[in-house]
Amino acid sequence: MYNNYLEDWMVRKIIIVLLFYFIYYPFYVYSQSEELPRIMFVNAPAGLRIRSEPSISGNIKGILLYGERIIIREKSNNIVTIDGITDYWYRIRIRADEQNWIFGGYISEYLSSDLPIILGLWDDINSPFVWDYYRVGYRFNSNYEFSFFIKETGHVVYGSWEMNDNIIRIFDIQHIEGHISVDYTEEFIQLEIIDSENIVLTFLNNTPPEFVNNNKTIQLRRSPDIWW
């Protein structure tokens, strides 16, 4: 009699644990993955409309390009279905403008596999920069704009980029006065892919911008920075 009671109690306990796991755990995981702000990428080949409010009736303020790196800062209270896809609206910041909303059905945590891996923001993990609290970043935008900059400062090198196989061409290079200086307008860089989060760039003609790195080979890691 006692053994039957014990077995029945154990079965009930196992059932309760399993029910808790299958009912509540998915919501727990979802809530953890929804921590904001968060880095995402546009996965709509035709681009993604930016609206003034979280609604398809909101004014269109612009278009995000396929593969563009964005930082979502807030999600709408209500979930909606658009084009058969159900998701939230998300608010993003564009420069100083905080009121920009996009539909979450066309963004992804990962860059689409058919896009150049170079897209996005990268940190130079071995930069011998003299001030430890300043960080060096490289950005390759979807509109083929390139920038090299020292974060937390106004020191930036701008240019354009294009890629053929594993060779990146940087051209129309210009810089804002400061600690960064370059004396060339074009550069060719060889890309070595370690994995989706790590790459190596080798400058074939010159060294990276002066004062930052005297080596022609630099190792970059995809930046987790949610403020740039």
Order of alpha helices (4+ residues) and beta strands (2+ residues): alpha-beta-beta-beta-beta-beta-beta-beta-beta-beta-beta-beta-beta-beta-beta-beta-beta-beta
